[in-house]
Amino acid sequence: MFDAAEIKRLIGAGLPCDFIDVVGDDGVHFAAIVVSARFEGMSTLNQHRAVKETLGKLMGNEIHALQLKTYTPARWAEVAADLGY
């Protein structure tokens, strides 16, 4: 089982991020917000793939589910306050 802090560390180690927030308390289901300039010009699907690639074989195994919200820095500047950040 994993904790949210480890998921956050793995994402940050594999992807240059401006902001990462990961929650989940049962060890297998998580939700994350990831903000990265690398997402510029990428579809949402490809943004999510980029994040999941940082977790490799853990996805679908130790990590059963990861709900993602991904943003470019510009979009994050627009929505962060509305999301309570």
C-alpha positions in Angstrom: 0.0 0.0 0.0 1.1 3.5 -0.7 0.5 6.9 0.8 -0.3 10.1 -0.9 3.1 11.6 0.0 4.9 8.8 -1.9 2.7 9.3 -5.0 3.4 13.0 -4.9 7.2 12.3 -4.6 7.1 9.9 -7.5 5.1 12.3 -9.8 7.5 15.2 -8.9 10.6 13.0 -9.5 9.3 12.1 -13.0 7.7 15.3 -14.2 8.7 18.9 -13.8 5.8 20.4 -11.8 4.8 23.8 -10.5 2.3 22.2 -8.1 1.2 18.8 -7.0 -1.5 17.8 -4.5 -2.3 14.2 -3.8 -5.0 12.9 -1.5 -6.1 9.4 -0.6 -6.2 7.5 2.7 -7.0 3.9 1.9 -3.6 3.2 0.2 -5.0 2.2 -3.2 -7.3 5.0 -4.4 -5.9 8.5 -4.9 -6.9 11.9 -6.4 -4.3 14.3 -7.6 -3.9 17.8 -9.0 -0.8 18.3 -11.1 0.3 21.6 -12.7 3.1 21.5 -15.2 4.4 23.6 -18.1 5.0 20.4 -19.9 1.3 20.1 -20.4 1.3 23.1 -22.8 -0.2 22.0 -26.1 -1.1 18.5 -24.9 -4.6 17.1 -24.8 -6.0 16.2 -21.4 -5.6 12.5 -22.3 -1.9 13.0 -23.0 -1.5 15.1 -19.8 -2.9 12.2 -17.8 -0.7 9.7 -19.6 2.3 11.8 -18.8 1.4 11.7 -15.1 0.7 8.0 -15.0 3.9 7.2 -16.8 5.8 8.6 -13.7 4.1 5.9 -11.7 4.9 3.1 -14.1 3.9 -0.4 -13.1 2.4 0.8 -9.8 -0.7 1.9 -11.8 -3.3 -0.8 -11.9 -1.3 -2.8 -9.3 -0.4 -1.2 -6.0 -2.3 2.0 -7.1 -5.8 0.8 -8.0 -7.1 4.2 -9.0 -5.8 7.7 -9.6 -8.3 10.5 -10.3 -6.4 13.3 -12.1 -6.9 17.0 -12.7 -4.1 18.4 -14.8 -3.4 22.1 -15.6 -0.9 24.2 -17.4 0.4 27.0 -15.1 -1.7 29.6 -17.0 -4.9 27.6 -16.5 -4.0 26.9 -12.9 -3.7 30.6 -12.2 -7.3 31.0 -13.4 -8.8 28.1 -11.4 -6.7 27.7 -8.3 -8.7 30.1 -6.1 -12.0 28.6 -7.2 -10.6 25.2 -6.1 -9.6 26.5 -2.8 -5.8 26.8 -3.3 
